[in-house]
Amino acid sequence: MGDRRTVKSKKLILHAFEELLQEHSFEEISVTRLSEEAGISRNTFYIYYLDKYSLLDEQFSWFTKLCRETIAAKLSVGSWNRFLETLDTSGTILKGLLRAEETQWVKERIRSIFTKELLAVYTHSFSENKLTLRGCGEAMAGIVEWWLSATHSEEEKATAMEALMLFQALIDKEELFS
């Protein structure tokens, strides 16, 4: 019984957070407002989260896990497609944060997470040329940030996929010759 209640309450909180981010910046959203929007008490919110920052940390943890799983698998068109589709369907909060006015810290956090996860998987292969890996990581993170920042046409999505695969090919080429 408790598990279903936990899942339901957390879904309500996340949905309320998504909704509020459509019209307000993260800083404008209070726990009181979030709880009211979710239809729960503040005490219920505090059962699951210390504050709104721990809710945010949970979202960045989800993104870190997604990056880690995607990059750890041998990257291919299929794995990049799954990654981007998952961002489309489950990355609503990150999208909302990027659409807010003060987004620089969100962009930096996304880039940092993505680049860190890429470096964790590939650094052993790039012992002599980490600059190529870091550059590819930054460029790929920029594409991911762009992907999250707006809705894109099919042509733009195809171009993003081509760019990701181009950087992936460069990484794979460097890995072969290292």
Backbone as CSV, one residue per row, in Angstrom:
resi,resn,N_x,N_y,N_z,CA_x,CA_y,CA_z,C_x,C_y,C_z
1,MET,0.815,-1.189,0.000,0.000,0.000,0.000,0.864,1.260,0.000
2,GLY,1.865,1.287,0.877,2.735,2.449,0.980,3.479,2.746,-0.309
3,ASP,3.891,1.715,-1.036,4.629,1.934,-2.281,3.771,2.623,-3.333
4,ARG,2.513,2.201,-3.447,1.613,2.840,-4.418,1.368,4.299,-4.057
5,ARG,1.239,4.557,-2.774,1.022,5.927,-2.313,2.257,6.784,-2.606
6,THR,3.443,6.209,-2.382,4.692,6.919,-2.672,4.785,7.254,-4.149
7,VAL,4.534,6.267,-5.000,4.589,6.483,-6.450,3.589,7.546,-6.871
8,LYS,2.364,7.444,-6.348,1.325,8.414,-6.708,1.707,9.825,-6.251
9,SER,2.164,9.958,-5.020,2.531,11.283,-4.497,3.692,11.882,-5.286
10,LYS,4.701,11.076,-5.576,5.846,11.599,-6.330,5.435,11.993,-7.746
11,LYS,4.536,11.220,-8.354,4.043,11.586,-9.686,3.292,12.912,-9.633
12,LEU,2.489,13.096,-8.614,1.754,14.357,-8.463,2.723,15.535,-8.297
13,ILE,3.748,15.332,-7.501,4.739,16.389,-7.273,5.478,16.702,-8.576
14,LEU,5.921,15.671,-9.284,6.646,15.893,-10.544,5.769,16.573,-11.584
15,HIS,4.523,16.146,-11.669,3.602,16.758,-12.632,3.376,18.232,-12.277
16,ALA,3.202,18.515,-10.996,3.015,19.904,-10.562,4.257,20.733,-10.881
17,PHE,5.419,20.156,-10.671,6.676,20.842,-10.968,6.757,21.161,-12.464
18,GLU,6.420,20.179,-13.307,6.397,20.397,-14.762,5.460,21.537,-15.125
19,GLU,4.263,21.514,-14.557,3.261,22.536,-14.862,3.729,23.927,-14.429
20,LEU,4.259,24.027,-13.228,4.701,25.323,-12.726,5.879,25.875,-13.526
21,LEU,6.746,24.993,-14.001,7.899,25.441,-14.785,7.499,26.028,-16.139
22,GLN,6.296,25.748,-16.579,5.836,26.319,-17.839,5.576,27.818,-17.721
23,GLU,5.299,28.281,-16.506,4.972,29.698,-16.329,5.872,30.429,-15.337
24,HIS,6.707,29.686,-14.610,7.522,30.304,-13.562,8.955,29.782,-13.621
25,SER,9.882,30.601,-13.158,11.263,30.136,-13.047,11.375,29.235,-11.822
26,PHE,12.440,28.476,-11.763,12.674,27.597,-10.626,12.678,28.385,-9.321
27,GLU,13.321,29.532,-9.335,13.419,30.343,-8.121,12.058,30.849,-7.647
28,GLU,11.129,31.044,-8.553,9.788,31.531,-8.194,8.902,30.444,-7.592
29,ILE,9.286,29.203,-7.756,8.455,28.089,-7.281,8.821,27.761,-5.836
30,SER,7.832,27.830,-4.972,8.040,27.493,-3.561,7.485,26.092,-3.280
31,VAL,7.885,25.523,-2.165,7.352,24.223,-1.759,5.855,24.342,-1.508
32,THR,5.426,25.450,-0.940,3.995,25.664,-0.695,3.229,25.655,-2.012
33,ARG,3.722,26.393,-2.979,3.057,26.460,-4.290,3.068,25.097,-4.977
34,LEU,4.186,24.416,-4.891,4.332,23.085,-5.489,3.353,22.102,-4.842
35,SER,3.246,22.146,-3.531,2.335,21.253,-2.806,0.876,21.546,-3.170
36,GLU,0.534,22.829,-3.233,-0.829,23.213,-3.606,-1.164,22.727,-5.008
37,GLU,-0.242,22.935,-5.941,-0.456,22.508,-7.339,-0.611,20.990,-7.429
38,ALA,0.141,20.268,-6.582,0.091,18.802,-6.595,-1.130,18.261,-5.848
39,GLY,-1.773,19.130,-5.059,-2.937,18.683,-4.290,-2.544,17.847,-3.083
40,ILE,-1.393,18.134,-2.519,-0.904,17.418,-1.340,-0.528,18.452,-0.274
41,SER,-0.298,17.977,0.929,0.139,18.900,1.982,1.656,19.108,1.888
42,ARG,2.107,20.174,2.492,3.564,20.422,2.544,4.258,19.280,3.278
43,ASN,3.615,18.761,4.319,4.198,17.646,5.071,4.405,16.433,4.174
44,THR,3.460,16.182,3.285,3.615,15.067,2.350,4.794,15.316,1.429
45,PHE,4.940,16.543,0.943,6.094,16.876,0.105,7.385,16.549,0.846
46,TYR,7.457,16.960,2.115,8.681,16.776,2.898,8.959,15.321,3.269
47,ILE,7.989,14.456,3.096,8.241,13.022,3.289,9.197,12.529,2.201
48,TYR,9.061,13.081,1.000,9.825,12.599,-0.151,11.032,13.460,-0.503
49,TYR,10.987,14.726,-0.173,12.064,15.646,-0.556,12.393,16.584,0.611
50,LEU,13.667,16.899,0.741,14.100,17.846,1.785,13.633,19.260,1.460
51,ASP,13.681,19.585,0.169,13.296,20.904,-0.325,13.182,20.813,-1.844
52,LYS,12.934,21.932,-2.488,12.784,21.901,-3.948,14.112,21.573,-4.630
53,TYR,15.220,21.823,-3.958,16.535,21.529,-4.536,16.791,20.022,-4.578
54,SER,16.283,19.293,-3.603,16.454,17.837,-3.652,15.592,17.226,-4.752
55,LEU,14.454,17.851,-5.032,13.633,17.433,-6.169,14.402,17.663,-7.470
56,LEU,15.056,18.800,-7.551,15.877,19.126,-8.716,17.056,18.156,-8.837
57,ASP,17.700,17.865,-7.717,18.825,16.913,-7.729,18.388,15.546,-8.235
58,GLU,17.164,15.142,-7.883,16.647,13.864,-8.368,16.553,13.867,-9.903
59,GLN,16.167,14.991,-10.471,16.076,15.092,-11.931,17.462,15.012,-12.577
60,PHE,18.436,15.687,-11.983,19.789,15.614,-12.529,20.393,14.225,-12.324
61,SER,20.011,13.534,-11.257,20.462,12.144,-11.059,19.887,11.248,-12.143
62,TRP,18.613,11.469,-12.480,17.986,10.709,-13.563,18.744,10.947,-14.875
63,PHE,19.074,12.212,-15.157,19.793,12.550,-16.381,21.184,11.914,-16.381
64,THR,21.858,11.932,-15.246,23.185,11.311,-15.131,23.098,9.822,-15.445
65,LYS,22.118,9.162,-14.874,21.935,7.723,-15.103,21.658,7.449,-16.581
66,LEU,20.806,8.257,-17.191,20.498,8.091,-18.608,21.758,8.254,-19.451
67,CYS,22.549,9.278,-19.162,23.802,9.495,-19.900,24.745,8.312,-19.703
68,ARG,24.906,7.890,-18.460,25.818,6.787,-18.140,25.434,5.520,-18.894
69,GLU,24.156,5.184,-18.861,23.687,3.965,-19.533,23.856,4.067,-21.046
70,THR,23.568,5.226,-21.603,23.667,5.407,-23.048,25.112,5.368,-23.499
71,ILE,25.990,6.083,-22.814,27.386,6.168,-23.225,28.120,4.859,-22.956
72,ALA,27.754,4.144,-21.898,28.409,2.874,-21.573,28.104,1.805,-22.621
73,ALA,26.912,1.879,-23.223,26.573,0.969,-24.321,27.384,1.444,-25.521
74,LYS,27.726,0.560,-26.414,28.452,1.013,-27.598,27.527,1.943,-28.356
75,LEU,27.929,3.170,-28.492,27.056,4.183,-29.079,26.809,3.902,-30.557
76,SER,25.547,4.033,-30.912,25.111,3.775,-32.285,23.893,4.651,-32.553
77,VAL,23.404,4.603,-33.773,22.194,5.349,-34.106,21.050,4.915,-33.187
78,GLY,20.929,3.622,-32.965,19.857,3.114,-32.114,19.942,3.628,-30.683
79,SER,21.142,3.608,-30.101,21.260,4.071,-28.713,21.066,5.579,-28.607
80,TRP,21.540,6.336,-29.601,21.304,7.779,-29.593,19.823,8.075,-29.778
81,ASN,19.144,7.328,-30.648,17.700,7.519,-30.827,16.955,7.272,-29.524
82,ARG,17.292,6.169,-28.828,16.644,5.869,-27.546,16.918,6.983,-26.527
83,PHE,18.145,7.473,-26.504,18.523,8.541,-25.593,17.673,9.792,-25.843
84,LEU,17.603,10.204,-27.104,16.850,11.416,-27.443,15.351,11.231,-27.241
85,GLU,14.823,10.045,-27.555,13.406,9.765,-27.317,13.085,9.801,-25.824
86,THR,13.992,9.266,-25.008,13.787,9.297,-23.566,13.794,10.731,-23.059
87,LEU,14.695,11.557,-23.591,14.693,12.966,-23.212,13.371,13.625,-23.593
88,ASP,12.844,13.273,-24.767,11.566,13.842,-25.206,10.416,13.448,-24.278
89,THR,10.388,12.177,-23.887,9.251,11.694,-23.113,9.399,11.900,-21.609
90,SER,10.614,11.834,-21.096,10.804,11.888,-19.646,11.619,13.084,-19.168
91,GLY,12.092,13.897,-20.074,12.924,15.032,-19.692,12.172,16.345,-19.593
92,THR,10.882,16.276,-19.303,10.039,17.463,-19.297,10.509,18.512,-18.296
93,ILE,10.959,18.069,-17.140,11.404,19.027,-16.127,12.674,19.725,-16.581
94,LEU,13.609,18.972,-17.147,14.824,19.606,-17.669,14.476,20.582,-18.787
95,LYS,13.537,20.206,-19.625,13.088,21.118,-20.683,12.509,22.393,-20.094
96,GLY,11.687,22.237,-19.066,11.090,23.393,-18.416,12.137,24.297,-17.790
97,LEU,13.139,23.704,-17.202,14.222,24.496,-16.605,14.990,25.264,-17.673
98,LEU,15.208,24.652,-18.823,15.939,25.328,-19.901,15.124,26.439,-20.550
99,ARG,13.826,26.337,-20.492,12.984,27.370,-21.102,12.808,28.582,-20.194
100,ALA,13.156,28.449,-18.941,13.030,29.566,-18.002,14.073,30.629,-18.330
101,GLU,13.919,31.772,-17.739,14.800,32.898,-18.053,16.246,32.680,-17.638
102,GLU,16.478,32.237,-16.425,17.852,32.094,-15.954,18.316,30.640,-16.123
103,THR,18.750,30.303,-17.315,19.061,28.913,-17.640,20.539,28.580,-17.667
104,GLN,21.412,29.539,-17.501,22.841,29.265,-17.645,23.312,28.159,-16.708
105,TRP,22.858,28.164,-15.467,23.295,27.136,-14.518,22.780,25.760,-14.916
106,VAL,21.602,25.702,-15.549,21.060,24.420,-15.999,21.892,23.908,-17.168
107,LYS,22.207,24.791,-18.108,23.039,24.414,-19.256,24.393,23.894,-18.782
108,GLU,24.989,24.602,-17.844,26.298,24.187,-17.331,26.219,22.828,-16.646
109,ARG,25.144,22.595,-15.920,24.998,21.303,-15.232,24.797,20.174,-16.237
110,ILE,23.991,20.392,-17.262,23.773,19.375,-18.300,25.083,19.067,-19.011
111,ARG,25.808,20.104,-19.407,27.097,19.905,-20.086,28.091,19.184,-19.186
112,SER,28.126,19.565,-17.935,29.048,18.949,-16.990,28.760,17.460,-16.817
113,ILE,27.501,17.126,-16.627,27.108,15.720,-16.452,27.447,14.926,-17.697
114,PHE,27.030,15.420,-18.855,27.236,14.674,-20.095,28.726,14.469,-20.355
115,THR,29.510,15.536,-20.249,30.947,15.452,-20.527,31.638,14.530,-19.523
116,LYS,31.259,14.623,-18.266,31.857,13.758,-17.230,31.596,12.284,-17.548
117,GLU,30.377,11.968,-17.933,30.037,10.578,-18.233,30.778,10.081,-19.486
118,LEU,30.916,10.944,-20.479,31.663,10.574,-21.685,33.132,10.338,-21.349
119,LEU,33.701,11.228,-20.569,35.107,11.083,-20.177,35.332,9.824,-19.335
120,ALA,34.363,9.495,-18.498,34.492,8.308,-17.650,34.586,7.030,-18.480
121,VAL,33.902,6.995,-19.596,33.901,5.793,-20.431,35.105,5.753,-21.367
122,TYR,35.486,6.892,-21.922,36.487,6.888,-22.983,37.895,7.354,-22.598
123,THR,38.112,7.932,-21.438,39.419,8.508,-21.108,40.555,7.497,-21.212
124,HIS,40.308,6.244,-20.834,41.384,5.242,-20.904,41.922,5.081,-22.328
125,SER,41.082,5.290,-23.307,41.491,5.159,-24.708,42.165,6.418,-25.231
126,PHE,42.000,7.513,-24.542,42.501,8.797,-25.017,43.617,9.331,-24.117
127,SER,44.477,8.454,-23.700,45.504,8.884,-22.755,46.407,9.978,-23.322
128,GLU,46.609,9.995,-24.639,47.488,10.997,-25.229,46.742,12.170,-25.862
129,ASN,45.464,12.021,-26.154,44.740,13.088,-26.833,43.368,13.317,-26.198
130,LYS,43.359,13.756,-24.963,42.094,14.005,-24.270,41.383,15.242,-24.799
131,LEU,42.109,16.115,-25.486,41.500,17.331,-26.023,40.413,16.995,-27.050
132,THR,40.668,16.021,-27.910,39.659,15.595,-28.892,38.412,15.097,-28.176
133,LEU,38.616,14.276,-27.172,37.487,13.726,-26.428,36.708,14.835,-25.723
134,ARG,37.403,15.738,-25.077,36.737,16.843,-24.372,35.963,17.721,-25.365
135,GLY,36.560,18.016,-26.514,35.881,18.824,-27.530,34.632,18.144,-28.055
136,CYS,34.739,16.851,-28.340,33.562,16.102,-28.802,32.495,16.074,-27.717
137,GLY,32.921,15.872,-26.478,31.972,15.838,-25.365,31.226,17.149,-25.218
138,GLU,31.957,18.261,-25.310,31.315,19.577,-25.197,30.339,19.806,-26.351
139,ALA,30.747,19.425,-27.550,29.872,19.608,-28.715,28.619,18.736,-28.599
140,MET,28.800,17.484,-28.184,27.653,16.590,-28.033,26.727,17.085,-26.921
141,ALA,27.299,17.572,-25.837,26.487,18.116,-24.745,25.694,19.328,-25.227
142,GLY,26.308,20.131,-26.100,25.597,21.271,-26.680,24.402,20.832,-27.514
143,ILE,24.558,19.739,-28.224,23.440,19.204,-29.018,22.327,18.724,-28.087
144,VAL,22.695,18.046,-27.010,21.704,17.562,-26.046,20.965,18.748,-25.416
145,GLU,21.708,19.766,-25.050,21.104,20.984,-24.484,20.135,21.612,-25.490
146,TRP,20.570,21.719,-26.744,19.720,22.264,-27.800,18.465,21.412,-27.946
147,TRP,18.636,20.091,-27.914,17.516,19.166,-28.055,16.468,19.417,-26.978
148,LEU,16.934,19.623,-25.757,16.020,19.837,-24.640,15.379,21.219,-24.636
149,SER,16.003,22.182,-25.316,15.570,23.573,-25.183,14.327,23.947,-25.988
150,ALA,13.922,23.124,-26.938,12.761,23.484,-27.756,12.237,22.256,-28.496
151,THR,11.131,22.433,-29.148,10.593,21.394,-30.022,11.201,21.607,-31.398
152,HIS,11.572,20.522,-32.062,12.278,20.630,-33.337,11.564,19.860,-34.441
153,SER,11.789,20.303,-35.653,11.215,19.625,-36.818,11.943,18.305,-37.042
154,GLU,11.362,17.469,-37.869,11.995,16.188,-38.196,13.349,16.409,-38.880
155,GLU,13.427,17.431,-39.715,14.687,17.745,-40.395,15.759,18.158,-39.385
156,GLU,15.370,18.977,-38.419,16.329,19.391,-37.386,16.764,18.202,-36.533
157,LYS,15.827,17.310,-36.233,16.159,16.121,-35.458,17.152,15.241,-36.220
158,ALA,16.931,15.099,-37.516,17.848,14.300,-38.338,19.236,14.941,-38.371
159,THR,19.288,16.250,-38.465,20.567,16.957,-38.459,21.280,16.775,-37.123
160,ALA,20.541,16.834,-36.030,21.129,16.615,-34.702,21.703,15.207,-34.602
161,MET,20.966,14.236,-35.111,21.442,12.847,-35.077,22.711,12.701,-35.923
162,GLU,22.748,13.326,-37.088,23.954,13.284,-37.931,25.150,13.880,-37.202
163,ALA,24.928,14.998,-36.514,26.017,15.642,-35.782,26.503,14.743,-34.647
164,LEU,25.587,14.138,-33.893,25.993,13.227,-32.823,26.805,12.070,-33.376
165,MET,26.355,11.526,-34.501,27.064,10.393,-35.102,28.426,10.813,-35.651
166,LEU,28.535,12.031,-36.146,29.814,12.542,-36.629,30.822,12.625,-35.474
167,PHE,30.395,13.201,-34.349,31.284,13.268,-33.186,31.586,11.877,-32.644
168,GLN,30.586,11.002,-32.688,30.812,9.621,-32.246,31.854,8.935,-33.124
169,ALA,31.771,9.160,-34.432,32.752,8.575,-35.361,34.153,9.102,-35.066
170,LEU,34.251,10.371,-34.748,35.553,10.947,-34.402,36.109,10.309,-33.130
171,ILE,35.262,10.111,-32.148,35.689,9.451,-30.918,36.138,8.021,-31.212
172,ASP,35.319,7.309,-31.990,35.658,5.922,-32.313,36.969,5.843,-33.089
173,LYS,37.195,6.783,-34.010,38.434,6.808,-34.794,39.627,7.042,-33.870
174,GLU,39.519,8.022,-32.991,40.603,8.310,-32.045,40.866,7.122,-31.135
175,GLU,39.783,6.430,-30.735,39.930,5.291,-29.842,40.700,4.172,-30.530
176,LEU,40.456,3.976,-31.817,41.165,2.923,-32.571,42.655,3.193,-32.658
177,PHE,43.027,4.470,-32.783,44.427,4.810,-32.995,45.179,5.181,-31.726
178,SER,44.517,5.103,-30.590,45.194,5.441,-29.330,45.906,4.248,-28.751
